[in-house]
Amino acid sequence: MRRRILNPYTEIEGYNCFGCSPNNVNGLQMGFFEDDEYIISEWLPKSYFQGYNNVLHGGIQAALMDEIASWCVQIKLKTAGVTSKMETKFKKPVYCNKGKITLKALLTKTRINFAEIHVELFDGDGELCSESDVINFMYSIEIARKRFYYPDYDSFF
């Protein structure tokens, strides 16, 4: 079942996340859905995020995958975390003029305070272009609320 994830952080004064703030005009402005075990984002590349002519910059691809991995932790594990390690494989160029790209994040493993998330990035034609294995350090819910403003879980839906 696919359901839209709301961004409760928009209520926080000064919130301007590069990855997910809808009000950051220079940011990625990502939105998310939950679809069974996956967190999904559909994102339309803008030409100013390119590296080579018409090719989405690899750093932007990594930022997209890092951001969705964080949201995977927030939704699937109901806490906040930070990226500890990220291994990215760039398989094919992502062209900016092929329409929306799709990112899929899947929680693959948890151990002690770490979460492992596998993220895939597909271009507008549905081709797998890059993927990342992300390890996030997870905080206790108390620290997540205090330091990272993690809200009540229900506010995401």
Backbone hydrogen bonds in HBPLUS format (Angstrom, degrees):
<---DONOR---> <-ACCEPTOR-->    atom                        ^
c    i                          cat <-CA-CA->   ^        H-A-AA   ^      H-
h    n   atom  resd res      DA  || num        DHA   H-A  angle D-A-AA Bond
n    s   type  num  typ     dist DA aas  dist angle  dist       angle   num
A0003-ARG N   A0034-GLU O   2.82 MM  31  5.33 155.6  1.88 151.2 159.6     1
A0034-GLU N   A0003-ARG O   2.78 MM  31  5.33 164.7  1.81 157.3 161.3     2
A0005-ILE N   A0032-PHE O   2.97 MM  27  5.44 169.4  1.98 141.7 138.7     3
A0006-LEU N   A0156-PHE O   2.61 MM 150  4.69 167.6  1.62 140.7 140.9     4
A0010-THR N   A0007-ASN O   3.47 MM   3  6.23 171.3  2.48 117.4 119.7     5
A0011-GLU N   A0008-PRO O   3.39 MM   3  6.16 172.0  2.39 117.6 119.9     6
A0012-ILE N   A0009-TYR O   2.98 MM   3  5.49 168.9  1.99 120.4 124.0     7
A0015-TYR N   A0012-ILE O   3.18 MM   3  5.59 161.5  2.22 133.4 133.1     8
A0021-SER N   A0017-CYS O   3.16 MM   4  4.94 153.1  2.23 126.6 131.1     9
A0028-LEU N   A0018-PHE O   2.73 MM  10  6.07 161.9  1.76 172.4 178.4    10
A0030-MET N   A0019-GLY O   2.99 MM  11  6.08 171.1  1.99 147.0 148.3    11
A0024-ASN N   A0021-SER O   3.40 MM   3  5.48 167.8  2.41 105.1 108.6    12
A0027-GLY N   A0024-ASN O   2.95 MM   3  5.11 159.7  1.99 110.8 117.5    13
A0033-PHE N   A0040-ILE O   2.82 MM   7  5.04 144.7  1.94 145.7 153.3    14
A0040-ILE N   A0033-PHE O   2.80 MM   7  5.04 165.1  1.82 145.7 150.8    15
A0035-ASP N   A0038-TYR O   2.88 MM   3  5.17 170.1  1.89 147.3 150.4    16
A0038-TYR N   A0035-ASP O   2.99 MM   3  5.17 160.0  2.03 132.4 129.1    17
A0039-ILE N   A0105-ALA O   2.99 MM  66  5.11 153.8  2.06 141.1 149.2    18
A0105-ALA N   A0039-ILE O   2.83 MM  66  5.11 161.7  1.87 153.5 159.1    19
A0041-SER N   A0103-LEU O   3.00 MM  62  5.13 150.8  2.08 141.4 145.1    20
A0103-LEU N   A0041-SER O   2.81 MM  62  5.13 161.5  1.84 155.2 160.9    21
A0043-TRP N   A0101-ILE O   2.94 MM  58  5.35 159.4  1.98 147.5 154.3    22
A0101-ILE N   A0043-TRP O   2.80 MM  58  5.35 171.7  1.80 153.0 151.2    23
A0049-PHE N   A0046-LYS O   2.96 MM   3  5.73 164.1  1.99 128.3 130.9    24
A0050-GLN N   A0047-SER O   3.22 MM   3  5.62 152.5  2.30 119.3 118.8    25
A0057-HIS N   A0049-PHE O   3.00 MM   8  6.10 172.4  2.00 146.4 148.8    26
A0051-GLY N   A0055-VAL O   2.76 MM   4  5.79 156.3  1.81 169.7 177.3    27
A0055-VAL N   A0052-TYR O   2.93 MM   3  5.24 170.5  1.94 136.3 134.9    28
A0096-CYS N   A0054-ASN O   2.80 MM  42  5.21 158.5  1.85 132.7 140.1    29
A0056-LEU N   A0094-VAL O   2.72 MM  38  5.43 170.3  1.73 171.7 172.7    30
A0060-ILE N   A0057-HIS O   3.08 MM   3  5.32 126.7  2.38 102.1 115.3    31
A0061-GLN N   A0057-HIS O   3.07 MM   4  6.49 155.2  2.14 149.6 157.1    32
A0062-ALA N   A0058-GLY O   2.94 MM   4  6.21 158.3  1.98 148.1 153.6    33
A0063-ALA N   A0059-GLY O   2.95 MM   4  6.15 152.3  2.02 138.8 146.6    34
A0064-LEU N   A0060-ILE O   2.91 MM   4  6.15 157.7  1.96 152.8 157.9    35
A0065-MET N   A0061-GLN O   3.05 MM   4  6.33 159.7  2.09 149.8 154.9    36
A0066-ASP N   A0062-ALA O   2.82 MM   4  5.99 154.0  1.89 150.6 158.4    37
A0067-GLU N   A0063-ALA O   2.94 MM   4  6.06 159.8  1.98 147.6 152.7    38
A0068-ILE N   A0064-LEU O   3.13 MM   4  6.37 167.7  2.14 150.6 153.2    39
A0069-ALA N   A0065-MET O   3.13 MM   4  6.18 148.9  2.23 138.7 147.0    40
A0070-SER N   A0066-ASP O   3.17 MM   4  6.45 150.8  2.25 144.6 151.6    41
A0071-TRP N   A0067-GLU O   3.13 MM   4  6.52 156.0  2.19 149.8 156.1    42
A0072-CYS N   A0068-ILE O   2.91 MM   4  6.13 141.5  2.06 141.2 152.1    43
A0073-VAL N   A0069-ALA O   3.15 MM   4  6.52 152.3  2.23 146.8 152.3    44
A0074-GLN N   A0070-SER O   3.05 MM   4  6.39 160.7  2.09 147.9 153.3    45
A0075-ILE N   A0071-TRP O   2.94 MM   4  6.07 157.0  1.99 148.4 153.3    46
A0076-LYS N   A0072-CYS O   2.81 MM   4  5.67 158.9  1.85 148.9 155.2    47
A0077-LEU N   A0073-VAL O   2.91 MM   4  5.15 148.7  2.01 129.6 138.7    48
A0139-TYR N   A0080-ALA O   2.93 MM  59  5.89 175.4  1.93 164.9 163.5    49
A0082-VAL N   A0137-PHE O   2.91 MM  55  5.36 146.1  2.03 144.3 153.1    50
A0137-PHE N   A0082-VAL O   2.76 MM  55  5.36 154.7  1.82 167.9 164.0    51
A0084-SER N   A0135-ILE O   2.72 MM  51  5.52 170.3  1.72 158.5 160.1    52
A0085-LYS N   A0135-ILE O   3.19 MM  50  5.08 155.9  2.25 139.0 141.1    53
A0135-ILE N   A0085-LYS O   2.79 MM  50  5.08 169.8  1.80 154.2 154.3    54
A0087-GLU N   A0133-ASP O   2.96 MM  46  5.30 165.2  1.99 146.2 150.7    55
A0133-ASP N   A0087-GLU O   2.92 MM  46  5.30 154.1  1.98 146.2 153.5    56
A0089-LYS N   A0131-GLU O   2.80 MM  42  5.43 164.9  1.82 165.4 170.7    57
A0131-GLU N   A0089-LYS O   3.00 MM  42  5.43 150.0  2.09 145.1 154.7    58
A0091-LYS N   A0129-CYS O   2.66 MM  38  5.02 148.0  1.76 147.2 155.3    59
A0092-LYS N   A0129-CYS O   3.01 MM  37  4.58 154.6  2.08 129.7 130.7    60
A0102-THR N   A0122-PHE O   2.97 MM  20  5.14 154.7  2.03 138.3 146.6    61
A0122-PHE N   A0102-THR O   2.78 MM  20  5.14 171.2  1.79 159.4 162.5    62
A0104-LYS N   A0120-GLU O   2.93 MM  16  5.28 154.1  2.00 148.0 155.9    63
A0120-GLU N   A0104-LYS O   2.90 MM  16  5.28 155.0  1.96 146.3 154.4    64
A0106-LEU N   A0118-HIS O   2.89 MM  12  5.29 151.5  1.97 145.9 155.4    65
A0118-HIS N   A0106-LEU O   2.89 MM  12  5.29 162.5  1.92 153.9 153.6    66
A0108-THR N   A0116-GLU O   2.79 MM   8  5.57 160.3  1.82 149.0 155.3    67
A0109-LYS N   A0116-GLU O   3.42 MM   7  5.05 153.4  2.50 132.7 131.3    68
A0116-GLU N   A0109-LYS O   2.74 MM   7  5.05 163.8  1.76 160.1 158.9    69
A0111-ARG N   A0114-PHE O   2.90 MM   3  5.28 159.5  1.95 149.8 154.5    70
A0114-PHE N   A0111-ARG O   2.75 MM   3  5.28 163.0  1.78 140.5 146.4    71
A0138-MET N   A0113-ASN O   2.63 MM  25  5.09 176.6  1.63 156.3 157.5    72
A0115-ALA N   A0136-ASN O   2.88 MM  21  5.19 155.9  1.93 149.0 156.8    73
A0136-ASN N   A0115-ALA O   2.86 MM  21  5.19 160.7  1.90 152.4 157.8    74
A0117-ILE N   A0134-VAL O   2.82 MM  17  5.13 164.0  1.84 154.4 159.6    75
A0134-VAL N   A0117-ILE O   2.83 MM  17  5.13 173.0  1.83 160.6 161.4    76
A0119-VAL N   A0132-SER O   2.81 MM  13  5.12 168.4  1.83 157.2 160.4    77
A0132-SER N   A0119-VAL O   2.85 MM  13  5.12 154.1  1.92 141.2 149.3    78
A0121-LEU N   A0130-SER O   2.85 MM   9  5.28 157.5  1.90 166.4 159.4    79
A0129-CYS N   A0121-LEU O   2.88 MM   8  5.88 169.6  1.89 163.2 166.6    80
A0130-SER N   A0121-LEU O   3.44 MM   9  5.28 159.7  2.49 138.4 140.8    81
A0123-ASP N   A0127-GLU O   2.92 MM   4  5.44 153.0  1.99 147.5 151.1    82
A0126-GLY N   A0123-ASP O   2.85 MM   3  5.27 162.7  1.88 119.5 123.5    83
A0144-ALA N   A0140-SER O   2.86 MM   4  6.06 162.6  1.89 157.0 163.0    84
A0145-ARG N   A0141-ILE O   2.96 MM   4  6.07 154.6  2.02 144.7 149.9    85
A0146-LYS N   A0142-GLU O   3.07 MM   4  6.25 162.8  2.10 146.0 151.0    86
A0147-ARG N   A0143-ILE O   2.82 MM   4  5.70 167.9  1.83 155.4 158.8    87
A0148-PHE N   A0144-ALA O   3.09 MM   4  5.12 139.5  2.26 119.0 130.8    88
A0150-TYR N   A0144-ALA O   3.02 MM   6  5.37 170.4  2.03 127.8 125.7    89
A0155-SER N   A0152-ASP O   2.97 MM   3  5.68 155.0  2.03 121.5 128.7    90
A0156-PHE N   A0153-TYR O   3.08 MM   3  5.90 169.8  2.09 125.3 128.3    91
A0157-PHE N   A0154-ASP O   3.10 MM   3  5.66 164.8  2.13 115.3 120.1    92
